[in-house]
Amino acid sequence: MKNSEIRELNDKEIIEKIEETKTRLVHMKMNHA
């Protein structure tokens, strides 16, 4: 694997984690409302 490939994979994983966290926060806010 080239460094650029690893970096791309990491970016995708990070974006997925951020989206997951955002979704979780939205659900928490909706539950509290």
C-alpha positions in Angstrom: 0.0 0.0 0.0 1.2 3.5 -0.9 1.1 6.3 1.6 -1.5 8.2 -0.4 -3.8 5.1 -0.3 -3.5 4.9 3.4 -4.2 8.6 3.8 -7.3 8.3 1.6 -8.6 5.4 3.7 -8.0 7.3 7.0 -9.9 10.3 5.6 -12.9 8.1 4.7 -12.8 6.5 8.1 -12.6 9.8 9.9 -15.5 11.3 7.8 -17.6 8.2 8.7 -16.9 8.6 12.4 -17.8 12.3 12.3 -21.1 11.5 10.5 -21.8 8.8 13.1 -21.1 11.3 16.0 -23.3 14.0 14.3 -26.2 11.5 14.0 -25.8 10.4 17.6 -25.8 14.0 18.8 -28.9 14.8 16.7 -30.7 11.8 18.2 -29.7 12.8 21.8 -31.0 16.4 21.2 -34.3 15.0 19.8 -34.7 12.7 22.8 -34.2 15.6 25.2 -36.5 18.0 23.4 
